[in-house]
């Protein structure tokens, strides 16, 4: 019966996505929803940017295994990203009337920078979207009591998300997300109310977590620990700013004021609401400590919350929880599937297809959405074999954009001397520092995390590359 309700919910979501397709008349509609969305819808979409599988399953698992400090990248870094984007990036980017974030790199620098950064952005989404379909696979596995394997669930989940994203594009993301956010907020608050009663109240759960040291946040006072802490914050806090999914939600706003406040309020809402899954997961340690201990021992911490719901809550509560969980995952998955696909088609392929009219290019974009979903599914299945956690998959996703995309974006918006040469040198120095360190000195084995070292070198590259011609010309002039 529970599986039947879930299937009904999936059908409704697909129906909303199909309806959204009737509003798509050209590529701009497909990518930006006609830049017509009101504040409440933008807040919902920005909130959904991060409130995905890792928030409900990955972050609570990390919290139980470590402490609050283990969540520095998400939700702390993720929330920081959305607030910073709203305050410093949404307004100037909205005014440029871009279709994708990749367009900025072409307008400010050149075609080469556009293509390189766009490839980096697209690659970063493999881990992010794969985390969502991996979670869908987990949901189907739990709901079917193991008769559907997680691998089979991944295939089913990827197909469903592709179905309602393929034709409606950003309109599908907007309408389904608005519907799904209502389910998420109401559903998880109701579940928290039920679980709170079972665990002895919110105060009891919080007090128990505090006595267990789960609210330890700050790193040890040594250089390595503090650099790792800062790196964890900046990997998502800075690395996820030059991302198409963050940009496209703000860019779909009806005006620049909505773009700014939609991003800021969405980020604050995410940070506050991310506490609900943490509360639910820790309450499980009081309600069924043997179940929690057993799953932690097997390395299945992501199963704790679903197992608590199935094992201890009535059917109607299970329906509410899994409806909310599916809403969480699919709202994030649809937007993050669309984002890299649009980036690939608009910023990489379009340069080779100048003769295509808009109608045919729209079909090319849809083809890329389908192709990217296949790549995501393969990556998710591979990650399942290598036992890569959902939270780790999300953290890994933004290393590449921190190193390659962030510095050229900030310099291009706020430094008049930023040049194409500076952007290219930033990309080269950052990449040539980060990749060898990632291979030979992975995080935890060196003084400084590889992506943080790459980020610092990209800043140095931008400074040297942008100043060098003027410094050289000045030196030459004085020599004459």
C-alpha positions in Angstrom: 0.0 0.0 0.0 2.9 2.4 0.9 4.5 1.7 -2.4 1.2 2.3 -4.2 0.9 5.8 -2.6 4.5 6.6 -3.6 3.8 5.5 -7.2 0.7 7.8 -7.2 2.9 10.7 -6.0 5.4 10.0 -8.8 2.6 10.0 -11.4 1.3 13.4 -10.1 4.8 14.9 -10.3 5.2 13.6 -13.9 1.8 15.1 -14.7 2.8 18.5 -13.4 6.0 18.3 -15.4 4.1 17.4 -18.6 1.7 20.4 -18.0 4.7 22.7 -17.6 5.9 21.7 -21.1 2.9 23.5 -22.6 4.5 26.8 -21.4 7.8 26.1 -23.3 7.8 27.8 -26.7 11.5 28.5 -27.2 15.0 27.9 -25.7 14.7 30.9 -23.3 11.5 29.6 -21.9 13.1 26.2 -21.4 16.1 27.6 -19.6 14.8 30.6 -17.7 11.0 30.0 -17.5 10.6 33.4 -19.3 12.2 35.3 -16.4 8.7 35.6 -14.9 8.7 33.8 -11.5 7.5 35.6 -8.4 9.4 35.8 -5.0 7.6 32.9 -3.3 8.4 30.6 -6.2 12.0 31.7 -6.4 12.5 31.1 -2.6 11.0 27.6 -3.0 13.4 26.8 -5.9 16.5 28.3 -4.2 15.6 26.3 -1.0 15.3 23.2 -3.2 18.7 23.9 -4.7 20.3 22.3 -1.6 17.5 20.6 0.2 18.0 17.3 -1.4 19.0 13.7 -0.6 22.2 14.8 1.3 20.1 17.0 3.6 17.6 14.3 4.6 19.9 11.2 4.4 23.6 12.3 4.0 23.9 15.1 6.5 22.1 13.3 9.4 24.3 10.2 8.8 27.5 12.4 9.0 26.2 14.1 12.1 25.6 10.7 13.9 29.1 9.4 12.8 30.9 12.7 13.7 29.5 15.9 15.2 28.3 19.3 14.1 31.8 20.2 12.8 31.5 17.5 10.3 28.7 19.5 8.6 30.8 22.6 7.9 30.5 22.1 4.1 26.7 21.4 4.2 24.5 23.0 5.6 26.9 25.8 6.7 28.9 26.2 3.4 25.8 25.6 1.3 23.8 28.2 3.1 26.7 30.7 2.9 26.8 30.2 -0.9 23.1 31.1 -1.4 23.3 34.2 0.8 26.5 35.4 -0.8 25.1 34.8 -4.2 22.0 36.8 -3.4 24.0 39.7 -1.9 26.9 40.0 -4.3 26.2 38.1 -7.5 22.5 38.0 -8.3 22.0 41.7 -9.1 25.0 42.2 -11.5 24.4 38.9 -13.3 20.7 39.5 -13.7 21.3 42.8 -15.3 23.6 41.2 -17.9 20.5 39.3 -19.2 22.5 36.0 -19.6 21.0 32.6 -20.5 23.6 30.6 -18.6 26.4 31.3 -16.1 28.8 30.2 -18.8 27.7 33.1 -21.0 29.4 35.4 -18.4 32.8 33.9 -19.1 32.4 34.5 -22.8 31.3 38.1 -22.5 33.9 39.0 -19.9 36.8 37.0 -21.2 36.7 34.9 -24.4 35.3 31.7 -26.0 38.2 29.5 -24.6 37.5 30.5 -21.0 33.8 30.0 -21.6 34.3 26.4 -22.8 36.8 25.4 -20.2 34.7 26.7 -17.2 31.5 25.3 -18.7 33.1 21.8 -19.0 34.2 22.1 -15.4 30.7 23.1 -14.3 29.1 20.3 -16.2 31.5 17.7 -14.7 30.9 18.9 -11.2 27.2 17.9 -11.5 28.0 14.3 -12.0 28.4 13.7 -8.3 25.6 16.1 -7.3 22.9 14.6 -9.5 24.2 11.1 -8.8 23.7 11.7 -5.1 20.0 12.4 -5.8 19.4 9.3 -7.9 21.4 7.2 -5.5 19.0 8.3 -2.8 16.0 7.5 -5.0 17.4 4.0 -5.4 17.7 3.7 -1.6 14.1 4.8 -1.2 12.8 2.2 -3.6 14.9 -0.4 -2.0 13.5 0.4 1.5 9.9 0.7 0.3 9.9 -2.6 -1.5 11.5 -4.3 1.5 14.5 -5.3 -0.6 12.6 -6.8 -3.6 13.9 -3.8 -5.7 17.7 -3.5 -5.3 19.2 -0.1 -4.9 20.7 -0.4 -8.4 17.3 -1.1 -9.9 15.9 1.8 -7.8 18.6 4.1 -9.3 17.4 3.2 -12.8 13.8 3.8 -12.0 14.5 7.1 -10.2 16.6 8.4 -13.0 13.9 7.6 -15.6 11.2 9.3 -13.6 13.2 12.5 -13.1 14.2 12.5 -16.8 10.6 12.1 -17.8 9.3 15.3 -16.1 12.4 17.4 -16.7 12.9 16.6 -20.4 10.1 18.5 -22.0 9.2 21.2 -19.5 12.8 22.4 -18.6 12.8 25.3 -16.1 9.1 25.5 -16.1 8.9 21.9 -14.9 11.5 22.6 -12.3 9.6 25.7 -11.1 6.1 24.2 -10.9 7.0 20.8 -9.5 9.4 22.3 -7.0 6.7 24.7 -5.7 4.3 21.7 -5.2 7.1 19.6 -3.7 8.3 22.2 -1.3 4.8 22.4 0.3 4.9 18.6 0.8 8.4 18.8 2.2 7.8 21.5 4.8 4.5 20.3 6.1 5.5 16.6 5.9 8.8 16.8 7.8 7.4 19.1 10.5 4.5 16.6 11.1 7.0 13.7 11.2 9.2 15.7 13.7 6.1 16.3 15.9 5.4 12.5 16.0 9.0 11.5 16.6 9.4 14.2 19.3 6.6 12.6 21.3 8.2 9.1 20.9 11.6 10.4 22.0 10.4 12.3 25.1 10.3 15.8 23.6 12.6 18.2 21.7 14.4 19.2 24.9 15.3 15.6 25.8 16.7 14.9 22.3 18.8 18.2 22.3 20.1 17.6 25.9 21.1 14.0 25.0 22.9 15.2 21.8 24.7 17.9 23.8 25.9 15.5 26.5 27.1 13.1 23.8 29.3 15.9 22.3 27.4 16.2 19.1 27.3 20.0 19.2 31.1 20.3 19.0 31.7 22.6 16.1 35.1 24.4 16.1 38.2 22.6 15.0 41.2 21.8 17.2 43.6 24.7 17.6 46.3 23.5 15.2 47.1 24.6 11.7 46.1 21.5 9.8 42.7 21.2 11.5 41.9 24.9 11.0 42.9 24.9 7.3 40.7 21.8 6.7 37.8 23.5 8.5 38.1 26.6 6.4 38.5 24.6 3.3 35.4 22.6 4.0 33.4 25.8 4.4 34.8 27.4 1.2 34.5 24.3 -1.0 30.7 24.6 -1.0 30.5 28.2 0.2 32.6 29.6 -2.7 32.7 26.6 -5.1 29.0 26.3 -5.6 28.6 30.0 -6.5 29.7 29.7 -10.2 27.0 27.0 -10.8 24.2 27.0 -13.3 21.6 25.6 -10.9 22.1 28.5 -8.4 22.3 31.0 -11.3 19.3 29.7 -13.2 16.9 30.0 -10.2 17.8 33.6 -9.6 17.9 34.3 -13.3 14.3 33.0 -13.7 13.0 35.8 -11.3 10.6 38.4 -12.6 13.1 41.2 -11.6 16.5 41.8 -10.0 15.0 42.5 -6.6 13.3 39.1 -6.6 16.6 37.5 -7.7 18.4 39.0 -4.7 15.9 38.4 -2.0 14.8 35.0 -3.4 18.4 33.8 -3.1 19.0 35.2 0.4 15.8 34.1 1.9 16.1 30.7 0.2 19.5 30.3 1.8 18.4 31.3 5.2 15.4 29.0 5.0 17.6 26.1 4.0 19.9 26.6 6.9 17.1 26.7 9.5 15.1 23.8 8.0 18.2 21.5 7.7 18.0 21.1 11.5 14.8 19.0 11.1 16.4 15.9 9.6 19.3 16.2 12.2 16.7 16.2 15.0 14.9 13.2 13.4 18.1 11.1 13.0 19.3 11.8 16.5 15.9 11.1 18.0 16.3 7.6 16.5 19.2 6.9 18.9 16.7 7.3 21.8 13.8 5.5 20.2 15.6 2.5 18.8 19.3 2.5 19.9 19.9 -1.1 18.8 18.8 -0.3 15.2 21.0 2.8 15.1 24.0 0.9 16.5 23.6 -2.0 14.1 23.3 0.3 11.0 26.3 2.4 12.1 28.3 -0.8 12.6 27.5 -2.0 9.1 28.3 1.4 7.5 24.6 1.9 6.6 24.0 5.2 8.5 22.0 6.6 5.5 19.4 3.9 6.2 18.7 5.1 9.8 16.0 7.7 9.1 14.1 5.5 6.6 14.3 2.5 9.0 13.0 4.6 11.9 10.0 5.7 9.9 9.1 2.2 8.5 9.7 0.5 11.8 8.1 2.9 14.3 5.6 5.2 12.6 2.0 4.4 11.4 1.2 4.0 7.7 -0.1 7.5 7.2 3.1 8.9 8.7 5.2 6.7 6.4 3.2 8.0 3.4 3.9 11.6 4.5 7.6 10.9 5.1 8.2 9.2 1.8 6.2 11.8 -0.1 8.3 14.5 1.5 11.5 12.5 0.9 10.7 12.0 -2.8 9.8 15.7 -3.0 13.2 16.6 -1.6 15.1 14.4 -4.0 13.2 15.0 -7.2 13.0 18.8 -6.8 16.8 18.9 -6.4 17.4 16.2 -9.1 15.3 17.9 -11.8 17.0 21.3 -11.4 20.5 19.8 -11.2 19.9 17.6 -14.2 18.8 20.6 -16.3 21.6 22.9 -15.2 24.7 21.0 -16.7 22.7 19.9 -19.7 21.9 23.5 -20.6 25.5 24.5 -19.9 26.8 21.9 -22.3 24.3 22.7 -25.1 24.5 26.5 -24.8 28.2 27.1 -24.0 29.9 24.2 -25.6 27.8 22.8 -28.5 26.2 25.9 -29.7 29.4 27.3 -31.0 29.6 24.4 -33.5 25.9 24.7 -34.5 25.4 28.4 -35.4 23.2 27.5 -38.3 20.5 25.8 -36.2 17.4 27.8 -35.6 16.0 28.1 -32.0 13.4 25.3 -32.5 16.0 22.7 -33.5 18.5 23.9 -30.9 15.8 23.3 -28.2 15.6 19.7 -29.3 19.4 19.5 -29.1 19.2 20.8 -25.5 16.6 18.1 -24.7 18.9 15.5 -26.2 21.8 16.6 -24.0 19.4 16.3 -21.0 18.8 12.7 -21.9 22.4 12.0 -22.5 23.6 13.6 -19.3 21.0 11.6 -17.3 22.5 8.4 -18.7 26.0 9.5 -17.6 24.6 10.4 -14.1 23.0 6.9 -13.8 26.3 5.2 -14.7 28.2 7.3 -12.2 25.6 6.6 -9.5 25.9 2.8 -10.1 29.7 3.1 -10.0 29.5 5.0 -6.8 27.3 2.3 -5.3 29.9 -0.2 -6.1 32.7 1.9 -4.5 30.4 2.7 -1.5 30.8 6.5 -1.8 28.4 8.2 0.6 25.8 10.7 -0.5 27.3 13.5 1.6 30.8 12.8 0.2 29.5 12.7 -3.4 28.0 16.2 -2.9 31.2 17.6 -1.2 33.3 16.3 -4.1 31.1 17.9 -6.7 32.2 21.5 -5.9 36.0 21.1 -5.7 36.3 21.6 -9.5 34.3 24.8 -9.6 36.1 26.2 -6.6 39.4 25.8 -8.4 38.3 26.7 -11.9 35.2 28.9 -11.9 35.1 31.0 -8.7 38.1 33.3 -9.1 37.4 34.4 -12.7 33.8 35.1 -11.8 34.5 37.3 -8.8 37.4 39.1 -10.6 35.3 39.6 -13.7 32.5 41.3 -11.7 34.5 43.3 -9.2 38.0 43.9 -10.6 38.4 46.2 -13.6 41.8 44.9 -14.4 40.7 41.3 -14.7 41.6 40.0 -18.2 41.3 36.9 -20.3 45.0 36.2 -19.7 44.4 36.4 -16.0 41.4 34.0 -16.2 43.4 31.5 -18.3 46.4 31.6 -15.9 44.0 31.3 -12.9 42.5 28.1 -14.5 46.0 26.7 -15.4 47.7 27.3 -12.0 44.6 26.2 -10.0 44.2 23.0 -12.0 47.9 22.1 -12.2 48.1 22.5 -8.4 44.8 20.7 -7.5 44.8 17.6 -9.6 48.3 16.3 -8.8 47.7 16.9 -5.1 44.3 15.2 -5.3 46.1 12.1 -6.8 49.2 12.0 -4.7 48.2 13.9 -1.5 44.5 13.4 -1.0 42.7 15.3 1.7 43.8 14.3 5.1 47.4 13.3 4.0 48.8 16.8 3.5 49.1 20.1 5.3 46.5 21.8 3.1 43.5 20.2 1.2 44.1 19.9 -2.6 41.1 22.0 -3.6 42.1 24.8 -1.2 45.6 24.9 -2.5 44.2 25.0 -6.1 41.9 27.9 -5.1 44.8 29.9 -3.7 46.9 29.3 -6.8 44.0 30.4 -9.0 43.8 33.7 -7.2 47.5 34.1 -7.7 47.2 33.2 -11.4 44.4 35.9 -11.8 46.6 38.5 -10.2 49.8 37.7 -12.1 48.0 37.2 -15.5 46.0 40.4 -15.3 48.8 42.6 -14.0 51.7 41.3 -16.0 51.0 43.0 -19.4 50.6 46.4 -17.7 53.7 45.8 -15.5 55.7 44.7 -18.6 54.5 47.7 -20.7 55.3 50.1 -17.8 58.8 48.6 -17.5 59.4 48.8 -21.2 58.2 52.5 -21.4 60.6 53.5 -18.6 63.4 51.6 -20.2 63.1 53.7 -23.4 
